[in-house]
Amino acid sequence: MDVTEERLALFLDFENLAIGAREDLGGHVFEFGPIADALAERGRVVVRRAYADWTMFESARRDLAEHQVELIEIPQRIGPSRKNAADIKMSVDAVELGFERDYITTFVLCTGDSDFTPLVHKLRGLNRRVIGIGLRGSTSPLLASACDEFLYYESLPGLDLPQKRERRTKKEKAAAVAPPPAPPELSDLEKTVTQTLSGLQQSTDGVVLASSLKRALLRKDPTFTEADYGFRAFGELLSHLAEHGILELADGPARGDPEVAFPSEGGQEEQAFQLLRKVVSRAGSGGSVPLSGLKDRMRKSEPGFSEKAYGYRGFLQFCRAAAARDVVVMAWDPESEDYLLTPA
């Protein structure tokens, strides 16, 4: 057995997802198959449990049984009142399993209920990784941000969701001229990736693997997925950034896990350095230019300029990097209490 293989324990708050899918996705009947496929890509699922009052979900029994999911019966109706006890039972079982089976490395909580947030913190305190799965419209942001990774059910590969149609008045139809919400900006992703890569390079020996970069991005945003930007895999995203001179890839110690670095020359960072040199030359007319106000000059020449797009936390750090590469010369001027730059 591969000792490095992740071993997962799945806990499914079935009522939360089934009702959420029906209400949020236009009557969609919850499917477990896409969840099973997504988890198979992340490790070996050794425990599968689903909690619900199964008298309310008779039609779902067969689908879950075919995927070897253990059905835990939770009666929801006591007298005239209805009580949801699934969250209590599920939490107790998960913590108990966390103490009893130390070979389980990852807990998967299929729910969007914020009541499970303390459970997530407890499991992470036991040094377990936690993956959450829920509906976009009914998942608490508190729960999603507490997990190591959070997958939105409707974004899972393999789901064929019908377009949700809503009846609209003539006035609403006439007003519906705006385009649908735009997908996340790729430029924002580029900035996040470069900032994360820069931070990892500073906190390690400089060698950053693609797998380490992906884990760091998920620590910043557990809901991150390259699929939202149109990429089928993280490696495809990195290849795209490398083709555009933002990153540089090299063979890593394991196949499919390349080393990621900033381009040594000819990339977009080098173009930004040359823009700095050009602005300094033009503004100084052969003399020195103070650092203060220089960034505004850069943006007049290139409105979209941001040093953060190249992994730098501030403009001063960017200028120091340019000086280290002999693009400009920087010197502290005690009289003006500012750095002065001249072209190298």
N, C-alpha and C positions, 0 to 999 in steps of 0.2 A: 504494500500500500504506500502511496506517495505521502510522506509525512508532511510535505509542504502544502498539500491540498487543503483548501478551505472546507470545513464541515459546518453545514448550516442547519439551524433549527427554525422551522417555519411555524408561525402562529397567525392564524387568519381570523380576524373579527368579521365573520361572514356577513352578518346583517349590515354592518357599516358599509361594506363595499357593494353588496348586492343592491341595497336600497339606493345608495349613492349613484351607482351605475344606471339604475332605472330612472332616477329623477334628473340627473345631470346630463345624461347622454341620450335623451329622447326615447326612453323605454328599452334601452339596451339590456339584454340578459347577460349577467356576469359570466365571464369565461375564465376558467382557471388555467387553461393550456398556455397562454402567453406568459403568465407568471412562472409556470414551471420551466418554460424554455429560458426565460431571463435568468432564473436562479441556476439552471444547469450550466450556464456560461460562467458562473461565479464560484462554483464549487459543488460538492456532493451534499445533497439534502438528506440528512439522516433522521430528521423528525419532521412530520407533517401533521399539524393539528388544526382543525377548523371548529369554531365555537358558534353555536346558534341554537335557537329553538327550531329544530328541524321539522316540526309540524307545519311551520310556515314556509319551508323551502324544500318541499318534497322533490320537486323537479331537479334540484341541484345535486341530490345525493349521488346519482349515477356518475355525473361528470367528476365529482371529487373522488368517488370510489375508484374510478379508472386511473386516477393519478395517485393512488395509495395514500389518500389523506384520511387520517383518523377523525371521525366525527364526534365531537364532544357535545353531548346534549345539555342545553342550558334552558330549563323552563322559564318562560318570560311572563307568564300570567299567573298571578296568585290572587284568587278571588276576583273582584271586579277591577283591580289595578294591574298594570303591566310594569314589570320591573326588569331592567336590563342588567343582568348579573354577569354577562359574558366577560366584561372588562376585568372584573375582580378575579374570576376563575383563571382567565388567561394570564393575568399579571402574576398570580401566585404560582402557576405552573411554570412560567418562564423563569422566575427567580429561583425556584426549586431546581429546575434543570441546570441553571447556571452554576449552582453549588455542587450538584451531584455529578455532572458530566463535564469535566474540564477539557475533554477533547473537542467540544463544540467551540468553534472559533467565531461564528457569526450567528446572530439572531435576526430573523426576518419578521417584522411586524407589519402585517397587512391591515392597515387601518388608517383613518385620517383623524381620529379622535384625539384631541389635545389631552384627554385624561391619561393617555399612555405616556406622556412626556416624562413623568417621574420614573417610569419603568425603563425608558431609554437611558436616563442618567444612571440608574442603578446598574444596568447591564454593562454600560461603558465603564462604570467604576469597578466592575469585575473583570476588566480588561478584555471585554468582548466587543467585536465590531457589530454595529446595528444598521441594518438596511430597512428602510420604511417603504411601503407601497400604498398609495392612496389615490383618490380622485382629486384633480386640480380644484374643482369647485367646492369640495367639502373637506379639504385637508387643512388642518390648523397650521399656520406658519410656524408656530412654536414647536410643533412636533417635527416638521420637516427640517428645521434648522438644527434640532437636537441630534438628528441621526448622522451617521458617518456618510451615508448615501441615501437619497430618496428618489424613488422611481414613481412617475405618474402613470397610473394604469392605462389611461387613454393614449399614452405615447409608446406603449410597449409594441414591439414588432409582432405581427401576426394578427392584430385586431383589425377587423373590417367594420368600422363604425359607420352607420348611416348618417347622412347629413341631417342635422336637426333643423326641422322646418317650423317656423313660427308664423302664425297668422298676423298680418299687419294691416293697419288701416291704410286708406289711400294717402293720407297725410304722411304717415310713416314711410310709405313706399317712396313718396316724392322726396322725402328728406334723406333717404338712404342712398346718397350719391357718393359718400365718402368710401374710400377703399377699406378693406378689412385691415385689422391691426397688423402692422409690419412685423416680420420675424425679428429676433434679436439682432442687433447690429454686429456684423463681423468685426468692425473696427474696435468695438468695445471688448470683444473676445481677444483680439490681438493684444490690446493693452493689458488685459488681465493675465494672459499667458506670459507676456514679457516681464511684467512685474513679478509674477510668481517665480519664473525662471531665475531672475536676478536675485531674488531673496534666497532661493535654494543654493545658488552658486556661492553666495556669501556665507551660508551656514554649513556648507560641506567643503570637501576638498576641491570643488570646482566641477566635478563630474556629476552630471544629472541625467538619470535615465528617464525614458518616457513614462514608465510605470510610476516613478516617484513624482513626476510632474503631474500626472493625472490624480494621484492621491492627494497632492497638495491643493489642486483645484477643487476637489471634492470637500476638503476640509474647509475651504473658504466658502463654498456654496454646495451643500449636499445635493441640491437639485440639478447641478450642472450635468448636461449631457451634450455631446457633440452632435447628436441627432437634431437638436433644435436649430443648428446652424447648417443643416443639410448634409452632414457627413455621416457615413455609415459606421465608421470606426475612428478611434482616437488617432491611430496611425495615419489615417487618411487626412485628418485635420492637420497633423504635424507636417505631412508632405506638402499640403497646400501652403502652409506658412513658409516652408523651406523654399518652395518654388518662387515665392514673392520676396525672398531675401530677408525675411524677418527672423528666421531661425536657420540653424545648420544642423544636419543630422549625420551621425557617424555610427558605424557598427558597434553594438554594445556586447556585453559578455554573453547575452542570451539572444537567440533569434527572435525577432519581433519586438525587441525592447531596445531600441537604439539610444545612443547618447544624444542629448539635446544641448546645443550651445548657441551663442550668438555668432553670426557670420564674422570671420576674421577679416574679411575685406570684401568690398563690392556690394554689400547688403544695404538695406535701407538706413541702418545706423550710420554707415559711412557717408551716405548721401546727406544725412542730417548734420554730420560733422562738417562736411564741405559747405553746407548752407551757412553754418555758424561762421566759418572762415570768410565767406563771401560778405556776410553782413558786417562783420568786424572790419574788413578791409574797406568797405564802402562807407561805413559810419565814421571810421577814424581817419580816412584819407591819408593813410600811412602812419598815423599816430595811434595812441592808445584809446580804448573805449571802456568806460566803466561797466561793471557787471550789472548794476541796477539799471533797469530800463532796457537791457539788451534783449530780454525775452519778448518784450513788446515789439521790438524791431524785427525779431525773428518771425513773429506772427503776422507782421505786415507783409513780409516777403512770402510766407507760407502760412495762410490762415489756420490750417489744421495742425500746426506744429504742437507737439507735446512731448517733453522728454520722457514722460511716463510710458509712452508707446514703445520705448526702447529699453524699458526695465529700470530706469533711473527714478529715484524717489524725489529728486529735486533738480532744479536747473543748475545749481552750483555743482552738484555731483556730475551732471552731464558735461559741464564746461571743464571740470577737472579731468574727466575721461578724455576729452578732446585734447587737452594739454598733454596728457600722458602719451598720446599718439602723435604728438608734434604737429597738430593741426593749428593750434594757437599757443601763445605764450601768456601765462597768467602770473601776475605779481601783485602782492598786497601793497597798497598805498596808504601809509599811516595818516597822511594829511587829509585825504578824502574819506578815509576809513572804508575803503571799498577795493575790490579787486579791479585791476586794469588788464585788459586783454589787447594783444596785438597779433597780427597774423604771423604764423611761424615761417 
